[in-house]
Amino acid sequence: MRLLIVEDDRLLADGLARSLHQAGFATDTANDGAAADHMLISQAYDLVILDLGLPKFDGLEVLRRLRRRSGTSASVPVLILTARDALEDRVKGLDHGADDYLTKPFELPELEARVRAMVRRGRFGSSARLAHGRLIFDSVGRQALIGDLPLDLSARELSVLESLLLRVGRVVSKEQIADQLTGWGDEVGSNAIEVYVHRLRKKLEPAEVRIRTVRGLGYMLEKDESG
């Protein structure tokens, strides 16, 4: 899952990026409204954490521009994170299309819980779990299970599995997988992705879940035919 943090306080932005990365998210940061607007046009995100008091143009303008666009990117969940705690500011943010509003100072566990809940609603609807045969993926606990037994997967293996589970029966390119694994400006090589997929295949064997290589295109998680 890929998040955009829009925050002009670079220390806070970097701290949030580190914490959310440790929680299993790929993160990018933007320090002004213009940069955020450009990144939202150039890249698809699963969630945006948005400050209001930004240089160049403020967070509400970023939000207005985002919601006016067409396509699925316009519906990305937005969590406003700001020091503006007046009722008028909260109402204005929500009326402009924000999905949640959290004021500074805040507790990091609460922010992470809100992020998990918003991403879960955006990707999985009301369910926190995605099942594929005997395989279960828990989007909140960031854990995969075969029946009741947890699978020992690294954070990157989990992200690869999530990318495939969200597109069962469809080809997922290496570029799409890399987008889930990296932050802005980082790179994950083709060989590394092949290694993650190879490890996943072996670990998913007990669940009889098969990842098929589609030569020249990417990978596909085969549909469950068990009924």
C-alpha positions in Angstrom: 0.0 0.0 0.0 1.3 3.4 -1.0 0.6 6.6 0.9 1.4 10.2 0.2 2.3 12.4 3.2 1.8 16.2 2.5 3.4 18.1 5.3 5.6 21.2 5.2 7.3 20.4 8.5 10.1 18.2 7.1 11.0 16.6 10.5 7.4 15.6 11.1 7.0 14.4 7.5 10.2 12.3 7.7 9.1 10.9 11.1 5.7 9.9 9.8 7.3 8.3 6.8 9.6 6.2 8.9 6.8 5.1 11.3 4.4 4.2 8.5 7.1 2.4 6.6 7.8 0.2 9.6 4.0 -0.5 9.8 4.3 -1.9 6.2 3.4 1.0 4.0 5.3 2.5 1.1 5.4 6.3 1.6 6.1 9.4 -0.5 6.3 12.9 0.9 5.5 16.4 -0.5 6.4 19.6 1.4 4.1 22.1 -0.5 0.8 22.1 -2.3 2.2 22.3 -5.8 4.4 19.3 -5.3 1.5 17.3 -3.8 -0.7 18.2 -6.7 1.9 17.1 -9.2 2.5 13.8 -7.4 -1.3 13.1 -7.2 -1.5 13.5 -10.9 1.6 11.4 -11.6 1.1 8.5 -9.1 -1.8 6.4 -7.8 -2.1 6.3 -4.0 -4.1 4.3 -1.5 -4.4 7.2 1.0 -3.2 10.8 1.4 -2.3 12.4 4.8 -2.8 16.1 4.2 -1.7 19.1 6.2 -3.7 22.3 5.6 -1.2 25.1 6.1 1.1 24.5 3.1 3.4 26.8 1.0 2.4 27.7 -2.6 -1.2 26.7 -2.1 -2.9 25.2 1.0 -4.3 21.8 1.7 -7.9 22.6 0.9 -6.8 23.7 -2.6 -4.9 20.4 -3.0 -8.1 18.6 -1.9 -10.3 20.6 -4.3 -8.1 19.8 -7.3 -8.0 16.2 -6.4 -11.8 15.8 -6.1 -12.4 17.7 -9.3 -10.4 15.2 -11.4 -12.0 12.2 -13.2 -11.0 8.6 -12.7 -10.4 6.4 -9.7 -7.5 8.6 -8.4 -10.0 11.3 -7.5 -11.6 9.0 -4.9 -8.5 8.2 -2.9 -9.1 8.5 0.9 -7.8 11.7 2.4 -6.9 12.1 6.1 -6.4 15.8 7.1 -3.7 16.1 9.7 -3.5 19.7 11.0 -3.1 22.1 13.9 -6.4 23.8 13.0 -8.8 22.4 15.6 -11.7 24.8 15.3 -15.1 23.3 14.5 -15.3 25.5 11.4 -12.0 24.1 10.0 -13.1 20.5 10.6 -16.4 21.1 8.9 -14.8 22.9 6.0 -12.2 20.1 5.5 -14.9 17.3 5.5 -17.2 19.4 3.2 -14.3 19.7 0.7 -14.0 15.9 0.5 -11.8 14.7 3.3 -12.6 11.3 4.7 -11.2 11.9 8.2 -9.8 14.8 10.3 -7.1 14.5 13.0 -5.7 17.5 14.9 -2.1 18.0 16.1 -0.7 17.1 18.5 -1.7 13.5 18.0 -0.7 10.0 19.2 1.0 7.9 16.5 -0.9 4.7 17.4 -4.2 6.6 16.7 -3.0 7.9 13.4 -1.8 4.4 12.3 -5.2 2.9 13.4 -7.1 5.5 11.3 -4.8 4.9 8.3 -5.4 1.2 8.5 -9.2 1.6 8.8 -9.3 4.1 5.9 -7.2 1.9 3.6 -9.2 -1.2 4.6 -12.5 0.6 3.7 -11.1 1.8 0.4 -9.7 -1.5 -0.8 -11.7 -4.2 0.9 -15.0 -2.5 1.6 -16.2 -3.2 5.1 -14.3 -6.4 5.5 -10.8 -6.5 7.1 -10.1 -9.9 5.6 -9.7 -11.2 2.1 -10.0 -15.0 1.5 -8.7 -17.0 -1.4 -9.3 -20.7 -0.8 -7.6 -21.6 2.5 -5.5 -18.5 2.3 -6.7 -15.5 4.4 -5.2 -12.0 4.3 -5.8 -9.8 7.3 -5.4 -6.2 6.1 -5.5 -4.7 9.6 -3.1 -7.0 11.3 -0.9 -7.2 8.2 -0.8 -11.0 8.4 -1.5 -13.9 6.1 -2.8 -17.2 7.3 -3.5 -20.7 6.0 -6.6 -21.7 7.9 -5.7 -20.6 11.5 -1.9 -20.9 11.0 0.0 -17.7 10.3 2.4 -17.6 7.4 5.9 -16.3 8.1 6.1 -13.5 5.5 8.3 -10.4 5.3 6.8 -7.0 4.9 7.7 -7.0 1.2 6.4 -10.5 0.6 3.1 -9.4 2.2 2.9 -6.4 -0.1 3.5 -8.6 -3.2 0.8 -11.0 -2.0 -1.6 -8.2 -1.4 -1.1 -6.8 -4.9 -1.9 -10.3 -6.3 -4.9 -10.8 -4.1 -6.4 -7.5 -5.1 -6.3 -8.7 -8.8 -7.1 -12.4 -8.6 -7.3 -13.8 -12.1 -5.7 -10.8 -13.7 -2.1 -10.1 -14.6 -0.1 -7.9 -12.3 3.0 -6.4 -13.9 6.3 -6.1 -12.1 5.9 -2.3 -12.3 2.6 -2.5 -10.4 4.3 -4.7 -7.8 7.2 -2.3 -7.5 4.9 0.6 -6.9 3.6 -1.2 -3.8 7.1 -1.9 -2.5 8.8 1.5 -2.9 8.7 5.1 -1.9 9.0 8.0 -4.3 12.4 7.9 -6.0 13.3 4.4 -4.7 13.7 1.4 -7.0 13.1 -2.3 -6.6 14.7 -4.3 -9.3 13.1 -7.0 -11.5 15.4 -9.6 -9.9 14.3 -8.7 -6.4 10.6 -9.1 -7.4 11.4 -12.5 -8.9 12.9 -13.5 -5.6 9.9 -12.3 -3.6 7.5 -14.2 -5.9 9.7 -17.4 -5.7 9.6 -17.3 -1.9 5.8 -16.7 -1.9 5.2 -19.7 -4.1 7.0 -22.0 -1.7 5.2 -20.6 1.3 1.8 -20.8 -0.4 2.2 -24.4 -1.4 0.3 -25.8 1.6 -2.7 -23.6 0.7 -2.6 -24.9 -2.9 -2.5 -21.2 -4.0 -0.7 -20.9 -7.3 1.1 -17.8 -8.7 1.5 -18.1 -12.5 4.2 -16.3 -14.5 2.8 -14.7 -17.6 5.9 -14.3 -19.7 6.7 -10.8 -20.6 3.8 -9.4 -18.7 4.0 -10.3 -15.0 2.3 -12.6 -12.5 -1.2 -13.8 -11.9 -2.8 -15.4 -8.8 -5.0 -18.1 -10.3 -8.7 -18.1 -9.4 -9.9 -20.5 -6.7 -11.8 -23.3 -8.5 -12.8 -25.1 -5.3 -16.2 -23.4 -5.3 
